[in-house]
Structures are given as C-alpha cells and as structure tokens.
Amino acid sequence: DRLPDIAYHRRLLSSGVTVEYDHHFRTYLKDGSCPTADLIAALVPAFPNQIVVGMDLARRGYWHGRGGKPGLVWLLTVLPKLLKERGVCDDLVQRILTNNPRRAFTFATASQG
C-alpha cells in the first residue's frame, strides 16, 4: 500500500490473491492523511474477501507499552473510523479486520485415514 494506485491494486486483486495492507498508520501520523484507507474504500466493495489489514510495528516507538504510538489499538479504533468516514459499511470493516484474516490464517490438515 505504499503505492496507492487503485488501478494497480485492482489488477492485482483481480488475479484472485489476498492482499494485506499495513502502511495505513504511518502517513496518518505524519500529516493526518490516510491514502491506504482511500485505497481500501475504493477496492473493498469489489473484493470484499481478499483484503486484510495489519500493522508493521517493528519500531518500539510504535508500541504503547514503550510510550509510543499508535499501538495495536489503532486497528480496532482509528482505522475502522477512517474507513467508515469513507463510506465503508460495518460488514466490510468486519470482514477485513476479522473474517478475512481468520480465513487466511486457517490451515486445514490432511485427514488421517
């Protein structure tokens, strides 16, 4: 999501892949904009089951426990608010935050027979 080109992401999603966006908080912390939220809002109606969000919190300065921000709470508070402000309905927010990650990270084991 560092390249918020909707046409590029639409082509990528059209191939059937699931994408994960995790850059959403960085630009917001710098200047209050959120191109990733704009990107998600434009794409999620057409690709509701293929978008997942996460956070790359590698820097300690992003952790609340170390006195930083935004912390993981961002995913449950600020990002949903930004998406809803852009017209993303509650169902789609729930999908990208919960349902899609659950499906993406569920592994089936071969049945033992």
C-alpha positions as CSV (number, residue, x, y, z in Angstrom):
1,D,0.0,0.0,0.0
2,R,3.0,2.3,-0.3
3,L,1.8,2.7,-3.9
4,P,-1.8,3.8,-3.6
5,D,-2.6,3.3,-7.3
6,I,-6.1,1.9,-7.4
7,A,-5.8,0.5,-10.9
8,Y,-2.6,-1.4,-9.9
9,H,-4.3,-2.9,-6.8
10,R,-7.4,-3.7,-8.8
11,R,-5.4,-5.7,-11.3
12,L,-3.6,-7.4,-8.5
13,L,-6.8,-8.3,-6.7
14,S,-8.4,-9.4,-10.0
15,S,-5.8,-12.2,-10.1
16,G,-7.5,-13.7,-7.0
17,V,-4.9,-13.1,-4.4
18,T,-5.4,-11.8,-0.9
19,V,-3.6,-8.6,-0.1
20,E,-2.5,-7.3,3.3
21,Y,-2.2,-3.6,3.9
22,D,-0.1,-2.4,6.8
23,H,1.1,1.1,6.0
24,H,-2.1,2.9,6.9
25,F,-1.0,4.5,10.2
26,R,2.4,5.9,9.1
27,T,1.1,8.6,6.7
28,Y,-1.7,9.5,9.2
29,L,0.8,10.0,12.0
30,K,2.9,12.3,9.7
31,D,0.3,14.5,8.1
32,G,-3.2,13.3,9.0
33,S,-3.9,11.8,5.6
34,C,-4.6,8.1,5.0
35,P,-4.1,7.0,1.4
36,T,-4.5,3.4,2.4
37,A,-7.9,4.0,3.8
38,D,-8.8,5.7,0.5
39,L,-7.4,2.7,-1.4
40,I,-9.3,0.1,0.8
41,A,-12.6,2.1,0.5
42,A,-12.2,2.1,-3.3
43,L,-11.4,-1.6,-3.5
44,V,-13.3,-3.5,-0.8
45,P,-16.8,-3.3,-2.4
46,A,-15.5,-5.3,-5.4
47,F,-13.0,-7.5,-3.4
48,P,-14.7,-8.0,0.0
49,N,-13.0,-11.3,0.8
50,Q,-9.5,-10.5,-0.4
51,I,-8.3,-7.6,1.8
52,V,-6.7,-8.0,5.2
53,V,-5.1,-5.3,7.3
54,G,-2.3,-5.5,9.8
55,M,0.4,-3.3,11.3
56,D,4.1,-3.4,10.9
57,L,5.1,-2.4,14.4
58,A,8.8,-3.2,14.2
59,R,9.8,0.1,15.8
60,R,9.5,0.3,19.6
61,G,8.3,3.9,19.0
62,Y,5.0,2.4,17.7
63,W,4.3,0.4,20.9
64,H,2.1,1.9,23.6
65,G,4.0,-0.3,26.1
66,R,7.1,1.7,25.3
67,G,5.4,5.1,25.4
68,G,4.9,5.2,21.7
69,K,2.0,5.4,19.3
70,P,-0.2,4.3,17.7
71,G,-0.1,0.8,19.2
72,L,-2.2,-2.2,18.0
73,V,-5.3,-0.4,19.3
74,W,-5.2,1.6,16.1
75,L,-6.6,-1.4,14.2
76,L,-9.7,-1.5,16.4
77,T,-10.3,2.2,16.9
78,V,-8.8,4.7,14.4
79,L,-8.7,2.6,11.2
80,P,-12.4,1.5,11.3
81,K,-13.4,5.1,11.9
82,L,-11.4,6.3,8.9
83,L,-12.9,3.5,6.7
84,K,-16.4,4.4,7.9
85,E,-15.8,8.1,7.1
86,R,-15.1,6.9,3.6
87,G,-18.3,5.0,3.3
88,V,-17.2,1.5,4.1
89,C,-20.1,-0.3,5.8
90,D,-19.7,-2.2,9.1
91,D,-20.0,-5.6,7.4
92,L,-17.0,-4.8,5.2
93,V,-14.9,-3.4,8.1
94,Q,-15.7,-6.6,10.0
95,R,-14.5,-8.7,7.0
96,I,-11.2,-7.0,6.6
97,L,-10.4,-6.9,10.3
98,T,-11.7,-10.3,11.4
99,N,-13.2,-12.7,8.9
100,N,-10.7,-12.4,6.1
101,P,-7.6,-12.8,8.4
102,R,-9.3,-15.7,10.1
103,R,-9.8,-17.4,6.8
104,A,-6.3,-16.5,5.5
105,F,-4.6,-17.9,8.6
106,T,-6.6,-21.1,8.9
107,F,-4.8,-24.2,7.8
108,A,-6.5,-27.5,7.1
109,T,-4.8,-30.7,7.9
110,A,-5.0,-33.7,5.8
111,S,-7.5,-36.2,7.1
112,Q,-5.9,-39.2,8.7
113,G,-7.4,-42.3,7.3
